[in-house]
Amino acid sequence: MLNPHTIWLFVVFISGIGFVGYVLIKVVGPGKGIWLTGLLGGLASSTALTLNLAGRSCDNEQYAADFTLGIVLSWSVMYARLYLICIFLMPSLALPLLAPLLVPVVPGLGYAAYLKLRESKDHRQKTTDFNNPFKLLPAIKFGLVFTVVMFIANAAHAYFGSGALMICSFLGGAAEMDAVAFSLIDMCRKATLEHHNLILALLFASLANTLTKGCMVYFLGAKSMRRPILPAVGLICGVSVVMIGIYSVV
């Protein structure tokens, strides 16, 4: 069932990331502050981080490259965080989930390194002003979208049952990865879900999650972020699709 309290906490959390990022930017400077925010945001919620940085890029477009780097870093960290959460809840999954959840980290970090190298060669002067440290309206809008997606996922599960596991995981992953992971782990611990299906469900969820975050950047972020974010989406989703193919035939 949908929990309004959880949804509201998620909205507040999105805005909270913006405030933490603003503090980091003021302390260590815009460049380092933004990608450090990406790393920390990925440890908490890469979806919330993506929404926040994409929205702020519209008012601070001169830092679009830094925002893109921070977002890509958060996407990579998300996979590592998800792996640690899963093996903490169920240590026996450490080996089965090693490749499915950690291989997608490689292209993400690789592309982030490329963006960092390219940015270091850009010597254009940037102002020290950084606008819009706190915005609540975009977070509220996403909270509404989050509610709709989770409602559809819950309805699909209720009406179609475990036979629609992959569809439910895909729909749920479009909104929030942790909720999907917790549900799947719980099913696995109760012996109602095999490791193989758990892996496939997590891969479908992470694929949807990356696509959703890519759309956030493309449609909500600064125009100058559209082109550089597409390779990140393509690389991470491409690896996820390959992994789905492998585990579908194994």
N, C-alpha and C positions, 0 to 999 in steps of 0.2 A: 504493500500500500504506500501511497505518497505521503510523505511527512512534511507538512508546511514548515515546521521548525527547522528541519534539515535544509530545505530549499532556501529559507531566509538566511541561515548561517552561511550557505554557499554564496549568496549575494553579498553579504557583509565581508566574507573572506576575499572575494574578488577585489573589492574596494580596498581592503586592508593590504593586499599585495602592492597596490599602487602607492600607498603611504610608505611602506617599507622600502620600496624601490626609490621613492623620492628622497628618503633619508640617505640611502646608500649613494645616490647620485650627488647629493650635497657634500657627503663626507669624502668620497674617493674620486669624484669627477664623473661626468656623464658617461663616457665610454666604458670604464670599468664598472661603474655603478649599474648600468643597464645589463651587462652580461652576468654580473654577480646576482642581480635580481632574477635573471633567467635560470641560473643554477639553483638558487634557493626556491624559486617558484616551482621548478620541476620536481623538487623534493616534496612539495606540498600539493600543488595541483597545476599541471601544465596547461589545462584547459582555462582555468581562471587567469593564469599568467598570460596566456596568449591573448585572451580577450582584453585584458588591461593594457598590455603594451601595444596591441594593434590600435586600440582606441586613442591612446596617448600619442601615437605617431602622427595622427592627423594634425595635431596642434604643434608638433615638434618634428617636422619632416626632415630637418637637417640631420637628425639622428636616426633616420630610417634604417641605415645599414647596421647601426648598433642594436636597434630594436629587433631586426631580423636575426642577428646573431644570438641575442638573448632568447628569442623564441625557439630557434632550432636547438640550442643547448637544453632548454627545458623539455623539448620533445625527447631528446636522447636520455636525459636523466629520468624521465617518466618510466621508460622500460626497465632501467636498473632498479628504480624504486619499487616497481611492480614485482620484479623478481624477488627482491628482498622481503617484501610483504608476504608473498606466496610461500617462500621457504620458511619464514618465521611461523606462519600459521600451520604449515604442513611440511616439515623438513624432508620427508621422503620425495618431495617434488624437486629438490635441488638439482639433480641430474636431468630428469625429463624436461625441465623448463629452461635449462641452461642455454641451449641453442635457440629455441623459439623466442625467448625474451631478450637475450643479450646480443644476438647477431644483428638485429635492427639498430642497435646502438652504434655500430661501427660506421655505417654510411652517414648517420646523423652527426657524429663527432667529426668525421672526415670533412663533411661539407662545412661544418662550423669552423674548422681550422682554415679551410679555404677562404671563408668570408672574413675571418680575422686577418689573414695575410693580405687579402685585397684591401681591407680597410686601413691597414697599417701603411699602405703605399699611397693612400689618399691624404694629401697634406693640406686640404682645404681648411681654412680657419672656421671654427664653429664658435658661436657665442656661448657664454656661460649661463645665460638665462635658460631656464627649463620650466615650461608652463604646465598647467593642469595637473597638479599633484593628486587630486582627489575628485573622482567623478562617480556618482551613484547611479545616474540614469542608465548608462549602458549595462551596468551590473544587474539592474532590475529587469531590463529588457531580456538579458540572457537568462535570468531566473525564470521568466515566463516560458522561454523556449525550452529550457531544461525541464520544466514541469510537463510540457506537452510531450516531449520525447520520452520521458520516463513513464508517462501515462500510456503511451502507445506500446512501449516495451512490456509493461505489466499486463496490459490487456491481451497482447499476443501470447504471453506466457499462460494467462488464465484460460484463454479459449483454445489454444492449440497444444498446450502442455509441453512436455520435454521433447516432443517431436520437432518443435520449432526452436530448439535450443540455440542453434546458430543464428537464426533470425533475431531472437530475443537478445542475444549477446551483441550482435551488430547494432541493433537499435539502442540498447543500453549503453554500449561503448561510445556511441555518438555523443552522449551527454556526460558520462562519468565512468572512468575505468575502475576505480576502487570498489564501487558498489557491485559491479559485475564480478570482479575478482573475488570479493567476499562471498557472494552467492555461490559461485562455482566451487570455491574451496569447501564451503559448507556441504554442498552436495557430494563432493568427492570424499570428504571425511565420513559421511553417512553411508558411503558405499553405493550411492545411487548414480554415480557418474564415474566412468573410467578415465584414467589419465589421458588416454588418446583424445577423447572427446573434450576433456578439459582444455588441453592444449589448443585444439582447433577453435574452441569457443573463445579463448583468450586472444588468439590471433585475429579472429573476425572482429572482436571488440576493439582491439588496438588499431586495426585497419580503419574502422569507422571513426575512431577517435582522432586519428591523424588527418583523415579527410575533412572532418568537421573543423578542426583547428586550422587547416589550410584554407578553408572557405572563410573563416573568421578574418584571417589576415588579408585575403584577397579582396573581400567585400567591405570590411570595416577598417582596414588599415590604410596608410598613406599609399597613393598610387605607385610611388617609387619602390614599394615593398613587394608589389605583385610579381614582377619578373624574377627577383632573387629567391622568393619563397617557393616557387614552383619546382625547382630541382630537389629541394628538401622533401617536399611532398612526394615527388616521383620516386626518389631513392628509397625512402623509408617504406612507402606503400608497395613499391616493387619488391623489396625484400620480403615483406609480409605476405604478399601474394605467392611468391616462390615457396615460402615456408608452408603456407596453406596447401599448395599443390603437393608438396613432399609428404606432409602428414595425412593428406587425403588418400594417398595411394599406399602408404606404408601399412 
